[in-house]
């Protein structure tokens, strides 16, 4: 499977995606927020500096909102990483969340993690698991994470092979289980070690996720029973109608139904707690966005400080957050964020 970009697919163009999102016949998200007195949407406090270190990945998943894959060559340079470090050194932003693609594939990844550890930042790495056993140079990632106090968040769409492989590719489940065992062996996900391992669930089809608590209990029981695997928490995330998942919705004739499902499930509580209110998203080229989803739609922050070279925390803290129709994905049902359900 190739990325949409490699195929020359129309949906590899963010403008085409936005045009499609405006063809849903549903109330604009901005108007929906206005009825709650939440528009323009404003930040609360910037606690999370999320860095997308590149779109290169060892997997090409069917649902990927990044359109990541082995054929994507966009990765963050050391110079851009250095600019991030300079910002983090002088600002009280406690958490740095590293994502991709597979962030570990960036040649500067380990150096950057070590520098963040020196700054005493709370480091999160979003690891797709299969990178750990992709080849020998990644086999020591669990011990590297442990040495640098990294919190690991890993996607596992289901606790069965069939449903995981359907979304992420043949053999992914088996390799993911092997990687989880390696992480457990380093103390990750084991009570009392302080080494945090969280899993991420997202539906394999055009449906909303169920209860995070219920799914976590089910995952915990099944992964222990079948594989002897432990983890700390399960985060439930709604599939966002952008990039490859948008393509899936259109190809299967589910687009209108899914968008209406998101709209009908709008939750004011989730709208108040959207992750863009306490997060900044940094692109591989240093551009600044309100969230990783806006990043993939090329919706930069509405601020003069829209690149790390002109970073101004005060200005960014007072900005109006950019919203569009895809934002219904974060506010449906119990809400959705990079840290799971929000309401």
One Martini backbone bead per residue (centre of mass of N, CA, C, O) as a GRO file, in nm:
protein
  343
    1UNK     BB    1   0.094   0.037   0.024
    2UNK     BB    2   0.039   0.364  -0.053
    3UNK     BB    3   0.044   0.674  -0.043
    4UNK     BB    4  -0.137   0.933  -0.152
    5UNK     BB    5   0.106   1.092  -0.256
    6UNK     BB    6   0.231   0.861  -0.435
    7UNK     BB    7  -0.043   0.831  -0.610
    8UNK     BB    8  -0.172   1.120  -0.666
    9UNK     BB    9  -0.397   1.191  -0.487
   10UNK     BB   10  -0.631   1.427  -0.426
   11UNK     BB   11  -0.621   1.388  -0.096
   12UNK     BB   12  -0.321   1.504  -0.068
   13UNK     BB   13  -0.486   1.763  -0.073
   14UNK     BB   14  -0.600   1.977   0.164
   15UNK     BB   15  -0.805   2.141  -0.004
   16UNK     BB   16  -0.976   1.895  -0.087
   17UNK     BB   17  -1.054   1.807   0.193
   18UNK     BB   18  -1.199   2.069   0.277
   19UNK     BB   19  -1.408   2.064   0.055
   20UNK     BB   20  -1.537   1.800   0.147
   21UNK     BB   21  -1.609   1.892   0.443
   22UNK     BB   22  -1.818   2.115   0.310
   23UNK     BB   23  -2.007   1.850   0.198
   24UNK     BB   24  -2.233   1.776   0.450
   25UNK     BB   25  -2.483   1.965   0.547
   26UNK     BB   26  -2.366   2.088   0.811
   27UNK     BB   27  -2.303   2.258   1.062
   28UNK     BB   28  -2.088   2.464   1.161
   29UNK     BB   29  -1.857   2.449   1.405
   30UNK     BB   30  -1.851   2.745   1.481
   31UNK     BB   31  -2.159   2.772   1.530
   32UNK     BB   32  -2.174   2.560   1.749
   33UNK     BB   33  -1.990   2.713   1.949
   34UNK     BB   34  -2.159   2.975   1.967
   35UNK     BB   35  -2.401   2.845   2.128
   36UNK     BB   36  -2.179   2.812   2.385
   37UNK     BB   37  -1.960   3.051   2.395
   38UNK     BB   38  -1.675   2.926   2.228
   39UNK     BB   39  -1.670   3.167   2.018
   40UNK     BB   40  -1.379   3.188   2.016
   41UNK     BB   41  -1.136   2.963   2.059
   42UNK     BB   42  -0.939   2.915   2.353
   43UNK     BB   43  -0.686   2.895   2.541
   44UNK     BB   44  -0.557   2.807   2.841
   45UNK     BB   45  -0.284   2.615   2.861
   46UNK     BB   46   0.048   2.542   2.773
   47UNK     BB   47   0.153   2.193   2.818
   48UNK     BB   48   0.189   2.097   2.506
   49UNK     BB   49   0.463   1.983   2.292
   50UNK     BB   50   0.400   1.883   1.976
   51UNK     BB   51   0.608   1.664   1.770
   52UNK     BB   52   0.640   1.627   1.424
   53UNK     BB   53   0.921   1.451   1.289
   54UNK     BB   54   0.749   1.296   1.060
   55UNK     BB   55   0.622   1.083   0.776
   56UNK     BB   56   0.790   0.853   0.837
   57UNK     BB   57   0.724   0.492   0.792
   58UNK     BB   58   0.685   0.133   0.832
   59UNK     BB   59   0.387   0.207   0.778
   60UNK     BB   60   0.046   0.167   0.604
   61UNK     BB   61  -0.233   0.285   0.720
   62UNK     BB   62  -0.574   0.304   0.654
   63UNK     BB   63  -0.632   0.556   0.881
   64UNK     BB   64  -0.421   0.772   0.832
   65UNK     BB   65  -0.385   1.124   0.892
   66UNK     BB   66  -0.077   1.156   0.772
   67UNK     BB   67   0.013   0.971   0.535
   68UNK     BB   68   0.208   0.758   0.613
   69UNK     BB   69   0.541   0.618   0.517
   70UNK     BB   70   0.813   0.496   0.343
   71UNK     BB   71   0.760   0.731   0.107
   72UNK     BB   72   0.812   0.939   0.327
   73UNK     BB   73   1.063   1.222   0.360
   74UNK     BB   74   0.953   1.398   0.584
   75UNK     BB   75   1.188   1.558   0.807
   76UNK     BB   76   1.341   1.664   1.077
   77UNK     BB   77   1.584   1.874   1.159
   78UNK     BB   78   1.830   1.968   1.368
   79UNK     BB   79   1.774   2.271   1.354
   80UNK     BB   80   1.476   2.244   1.443
   81UNK     BB   81   1.522   2.099   1.704
   82UNK     BB   82   1.695   2.327   1.829
   83UNK     BB   83   1.468   2.534   1.836
   84UNK     BB   84   1.293   2.375   2.030
   85UNK     BB   85   1.494   2.369   2.267
   86UNK     BB   86   1.511   2.676   2.308
   87UNK     BB   87   1.216   2.707   2.387
   88UNK     BB   88   1.205   2.491   2.624
   89UNK     BB   89   1.429   2.630   2.805
   90UNK     BB   90   1.235   2.913   2.855
   91UNK     BB   91   0.972   2.737   2.896
   92UNK     BB   92   0.673   2.630   3.075
   93UNK     BB   93   0.667   2.325   2.917
   94UNK     BB   94   0.634   2.005   3.038
   95UNK     BB   95   0.539   1.863   2.759
   96UNK     BB   96   0.671   1.618   2.521
   97UNK     BB   97   0.530   1.513   2.204
   98UNK     BB   98   0.614   1.236   2.003
   99UNK     BB   99   0.563   1.215   1.650
  100UNK     BB  100   0.405   1.102   1.334
  101UNK     BB  101   0.489   0.864   1.223
  102UNK     BB  102   0.803   0.732   1.301
  103UNK     BB  103   1.007   0.889   1.512
  104UNK     BB  104   1.253   0.677   1.521
  105UNK     BB  105   1.344   0.737   1.208
  106UNK     BB  106   1.478   0.975   1.299
  107UNK     BB  107   1.815   1.045   1.327
  108UNK     BB  108   1.755   1.263   1.582
  109UNK     BB  109   1.585   1.132   1.807
  110UNK     BB  110   1.781   1.051   2.039
  111UNK     BB  111   1.909   1.322   2.084
  112UNK     BB  112   1.647   1.471   2.157
  113UNK     BB  113   1.566   1.305   2.402
  114UNK     BB  114   1.823   1.363   2.567
  115UNK     BB  115   1.779   1.673   2.575
  116UNK     BB  116   1.504   1.665   2.718
  117UNK     BB  117   1.605   1.524   2.974
  118UNK     BB  118   1.792   1.761   3.060
  119UNK     BB  119   1.522   1.954   3.085
  120UNK     BB  120   1.297   1.788   3.245
  121UNK     BB  121   1.100   1.658   3.059
  122UNK     BB  122   0.806   1.527   2.960
  123UNK     BB  123   0.813   1.224   2.774
  124UNK     BB  124   0.654   1.141   2.466
  125UNK     BB  125   0.599   0.835   2.277
  126UNK     BB  126   0.470   0.743   1.957
  127UNK     BB  127   0.450   0.401   1.922
  128UNK     BB  128   0.390   0.136   1.678
  129UNK     BB  129   0.593  -0.115   1.776
  130UNK     BB  130   0.715  -0.237   1.500
  131UNK     BB  131   0.983  -0.079   1.515
  132UNK     BB  132   1.130  -0.259   1.729
  133UNK     BB  133   1.128  -0.515   1.494
  134UNK     BB  134   1.227  -0.414   1.213
  135UNK     BB  135   1.530  -0.384   1.326
  136UNK     BB  136   1.820  -0.391   1.505
  137UNK     BB  137   1.839  -0.070   1.562
  138UNK     BB  138   1.550  -0.098   1.748
  139UNK     BB  139   1.569  -0.316   1.985
  140UNK     BB  140   1.662  -0.089   2.221
  141UNK     BB  141   1.420   0.103   2.281
  142UNK     BB  142   1.314   0.021   2.561
  143UNK     BB  143   1.582   0.101   2.709
  144UNK     BB  144   1.594   0.392   2.610
  145UNK     BB  145   1.333   0.484   2.734
  146UNK     BB  146   1.406   0.416   3.027
  147UNK     BB  147   1.669   0.597   3.052
  148UNK     BB  148   1.467   0.868   2.969
  149UNK     BB  149   1.168   0.862   3.087
  150UNK     BB  150   0.961   0.741   2.890
  151UNK     BB  151   0.650   0.767   2.755
  152UNK     BB  152   0.431   0.516   2.619
  153UNK     BB  153   0.242   0.528   2.307
  154UNK     BB  154   0.025   0.269   2.164
  155UNK     BB  155  -0.106   0.117   1.891
  156UNK     BB  156  -0.412  -0.102   1.933
  157UNK     BB  157  -0.702  -0.166   1.776
  158UNK     BB  158  -0.675  -0.470   1.894
  159UNK     BB  159  -0.685  -0.804   2.059
  160UNK     BB  160  -0.689  -0.891   1.757
  161UNK     BB  161  -0.557  -0.977   1.457
  162UNK     BB  162  -0.773  -0.914   1.245
  163UNK     BB  163  -0.836  -0.610   1.328
  164UNK     BB  164  -0.549  -0.502   1.320
  165UNK     BB  165  -0.459  -0.593   1.027
  166UNK     BB  166  -0.684  -0.441   0.872
  167UNK     BB  167  -0.557  -0.153   0.952
  168UNK     BB  168  -0.209  -0.212   0.959
  169UNK     BB  169  -0.143  -0.504   0.862
  170UNK     BB  170   0.017  -0.777   0.800
  171UNK     BB  171   0.151  -0.890   1.114
  172UNK     BB  172   0.119  -0.662   1.331
  173UNK     BB  173   0.016  -0.803   1.582
  174UNK     BB  174   0.251  -0.996   1.637
  175UNK     BB  175   0.466  -0.765   1.656
  176UNK     BB  176   0.325  -0.610   1.886
  177UNK     BB  177   0.342  -0.830   2.100
  178UNK     BB  178   0.647  -0.848   2.105
  179UNK     BB  179   0.693  -0.549   2.187
  180UNK     BB  180   0.533  -0.558   2.455
  181UNK     BB  181   0.716  -0.766   2.589
  182UNK     BB  182   0.970  -0.588   2.580
  183UNK     BB  183   0.851  -0.363   2.754
  184UNK     BB  184   0.784  -0.533   3.002
  185UNK     BB  185   1.086  -0.622   3.051
  186UNK     BB  186   1.141  -0.296   3.126
  187UNK     BB  187   0.862  -0.222   3.302
  188UNK     BB  188   0.640  -0.169   3.115
  189UNK     BB  189   0.319  -0.173   3.261
  190UNK     BB  190   0.430  -0.208   3.553
  191UNK     BB  191   0.362  -0.209   3.863
  192UNK     BB  192   0.585   0.029   4.032
  193UNK     BB  193   0.796   0.147   3.804
  194UNK     BB  194   0.694   0.417   3.630
  195UNK     BB  195   0.651   0.275   3.346
  196UNK     BB  196   0.469   0.400   3.087
  197UNK     BB  197   0.191   0.216   2.922
  198UNK     BB  198  -0.006   0.297   2.643
  199UNK     BB  199  -0.303   0.247   2.469
  200UNK     BB  200  -0.466   0.250   2.138
  201UNK     BB  201  -0.801   0.303   2.032
  202UNK     BB  202  -0.960   0.240   1.710
  203UNK     BB  203  -1.174   0.203   1.486
  204UNK     BB  204  -1.224  -0.006   1.186
  205UNK     BB  205  -1.467   0.189   1.127
  206UNK     BB  206  -1.776   0.383   1.076
  207UNK     BB  207  -1.741   0.441   1.404
  208UNK     BB  208  -1.786   0.479   1.729
  209UNK     BB  209  -1.660   0.461   2.021
  210UNK     BB  210  -1.657   0.331   2.314
  211UNK     BB  211  -1.594   0.276   2.625
  212UNK     BB  212  -1.301   0.320   2.784
  213UNK     BB  213  -1.337   0.150   3.038
  214UNK     BB  214  -1.442  -0.111   2.905
  215UNK     BB  215  -1.207  -0.151   2.705
  216UNK     BB  216  -0.980  -0.164   2.911
  217UNK     BB  217  -1.080  -0.415   3.061
  218UNK     BB  218  -1.075  -0.601   2.813
  219UNK     BB  219  -0.782  -0.571   2.731
  220UNK     BB  220  -0.654  -0.657   2.997
  221UNK     BB  221  -0.771  -0.944   3.004
  222UNK     BB  222  -0.683  -1.048   2.716
  223UNK     BB  223  -0.374  -0.986   2.718
  224UNK     BB  224  -0.319  -1.161   2.965
  225UNK     BB  225  -0.449  -1.430   2.881
  226UNK     BB  226  -0.303  -1.460   2.590
  227UNK     BB  227   0.008  -1.293   2.662
  228UNK     BB  228   0.100  -1.153   2.939
  229UNK     BB  229   0.001  -0.846   2.923
  230UNK     BB  230   0.085  -0.514   3.026
  231UNK     BB  231  -0.083  -0.204   3.122
  232UNK     BB  232  -0.215   0.104   3.209
  233UNK     BB  233  -0.371   0.245   2.954
  234UNK     BB  234  -0.661   0.333   2.760
  235UNK     BB  235  -0.706   0.498   2.450
  236UNK     BB  236  -0.976   0.667   2.298
  237UNK     BB  237  -1.022   0.715   1.938
  238UNK     BB  238  -1.138   0.903   1.686
  239UNK     BB  239  -1.194   0.905   1.364
  240UNK     BB  240  -1.074   1.115   1.126
  241UNK     BB  241  -1.202   1.302   0.836
  242UNK     BB  242  -0.900   1.235   0.707
  243UNK     BB  243  -0.744   1.131   0.452
  244UNK     BB  244  -0.759   0.794   0.461
  245UNK     BB  245  -1.034   0.794   0.607
  246UNK     BB  246  -1.177   0.967   0.402
  247UNK     BB  247  -1.134   0.773   0.169
  248UNK     BB  248  -1.291   0.540   0.294
  249UNK     BB  249  -1.565   0.682   0.317
  250UNK     BB  250  -1.598   0.734   0.010
  251UNK     BB  251  -1.555   0.438  -0.101
  252UNK     BB  252  -1.801   0.324   0.103
  253UNK     BB  253  -2.038   0.544   0.145
  254UNK     BB  254  -1.988   0.692   0.460
  255UNK     BB  255  -1.963   0.998   0.489
  256UNK     BB  256  -2.242   1.122   0.562
  257UNK     BB  257  -2.303   0.935   0.799
  258UNK     BB  258  -2.054   1.005   0.973
  259UNK     BB  259  -2.095   1.311   0.998
  260UNK     BB  260  -2.376   1.285   1.130
  261UNK     BB  261  -2.278   1.124   1.372
  262UNK     BB  262  -2.096   1.340   1.488
  263UNK     BB  263  -2.308   1.562   1.512
  264UNK     BB  264  -2.521   1.405   1.691
  265UNK     BB  265  -2.272   1.356   1.919
  266UNK     BB  266  -2.244   1.619   2.032
  267UNK     BB  267  -2.035   1.754   2.309
  268UNK     BB  268  -1.996   2.015   2.518
  269UNK     BB  269  -1.782   1.893   2.710
  270UNK     BB  270  -1.578   1.824   2.484
  271UNK     BB  271  -1.551   2.114   2.369
  272UNK     BB  272  -1.412   2.228   2.635
  273UNK     BB  273  -1.169   1.975   2.613
  274UNK     BB  274  -0.994   2.028   2.391
  275UNK     BB  275  -0.654   1.987   2.312
  276UNK     BB  276  -0.598   2.278   2.176
  277UNK     BB  277  -0.601   2.437   2.461
  278UNK     BB  278  -0.299   2.281   2.561
  279UNK     BB  279  -0.176   2.279   2.257
  280UNK     BB  280   0.108   2.232   2.044
  281UNK     BB  281   0.190   2.197   1.692
  282UNK     BB  282   0.478   2.062   1.532
  283UNK     BB  283   0.628   2.059   1.245
  284UNK     BB  284   0.887   1.939   1.053
  285UNK     BB  285   0.934   2.263   0.957
  286UNK     BB  286   0.818   2.448   1.222
  287UNK     BB  287   0.536   2.469   1.213
  288UNK     BB  288   0.229   2.597   1.357
  289UNK     BB  289  -0.033   2.434   1.547
  290UNK     BB  290  -0.316   2.329   1.722
  291UNK     BB  291  -0.291   2.042   1.574
  292UNK     BB  292  -0.241   1.748   1.403
  293UNK     BB  293  -0.489   1.783   1.219
  294UNK     BB  294  -0.436   2.068   1.117
  295UNK     BB  295  -0.161   2.000   1.000
  296UNK     BB  296  -0.280   1.801   0.770
  297UNK     BB  297  -0.454   2.074   0.664
  298UNK     BB  298  -0.282   2.340   0.675
  299UNK     BB  299  -0.367   2.481   0.968
  300UNK     BB  300  -0.252   2.738   1.091
  301UNK     BB  301  -0.201   2.951   1.310
  302UNK     BB  302  -0.361   3.255   1.430
  303UNK     BB  303  -0.050   3.387   1.386
  304UNK     BB  304   0.257   3.530   1.365
  305UNK     BB  305   0.333   3.268   1.537
  306UNK     BB  306   0.385   3.012   1.282
  307UNK     BB  307   0.689   2.973   1.382
  308UNK     BB  308   0.967   2.893   1.566
  309UNK     BB  309   1.127   3.155   1.468
  310UNK     BB  310   0.850   3.325   1.603
  311UNK     BB  311   0.822   3.257   1.897
  312UNK     BB  312   0.518   3.341   2.106
  313UNK     BB  313   0.360   3.266   2.386
  314UNK     BB  314   0.167   3.499   2.438
  315UNK     BB  315   0.034   3.502   2.159
  316UNK     BB  316  -0.052   3.197   2.156
  317UNK     BB  317  -0.231   3.220   2.424
  318UNK     BB  318  -0.437   3.440   2.253
  319UNK     BB  319  -0.548   3.282   2.040
  320UNK     BB  320  -0.732   3.166   1.774
  321UNK     BB  321  -0.874   2.872   1.711
  322UNK     BB  322  -0.876   2.652   1.458
  323UNK     BB  323  -1.173   2.557   1.277
  324UNK     BB  324  -1.362   2.266   1.160
  325UNK     BB  325  -1.539   1.988   1.062
  326UNK     BB  326  -1.337   1.776   1.192
  327UNK     BB  327  -1.397   1.862   1.499
  328UNK     BB  328  -1.630   1.659   1.550
  329UNK     BB  329  -1.436   1.423   1.633
  330UNK     BB  330  -1.363   1.558   1.929
  331UNK     BB  331  -1.701   1.600   2.015
  332UNK     BB  332  -1.792   1.311   2.022
  333UNK     BB  333  -1.941   1.201   2.276
  334UNK     BB  334  -1.658   1.149   2.487
  335UNK     BB  335  -1.447   1.224   2.313
  336UNK     BB  336  -1.121   1.338   2.166
  337UNK     BB  337  -0.768   1.250   2.205
  338UNK     BB  338  -0.434   1.186   2.271
  339UNK     BB  339  -0.573   1.107   2.577
  340UNK     BB  340  -0.855   1.055   2.491
  341UNK     BB  341  -1.117   1.094   2.660
  342UNK     BB  342  -1.301   1.415   2.777
  343UNK     BB  343  -1.622   1.332   2.902
   0.00000   0.00000   0.00000
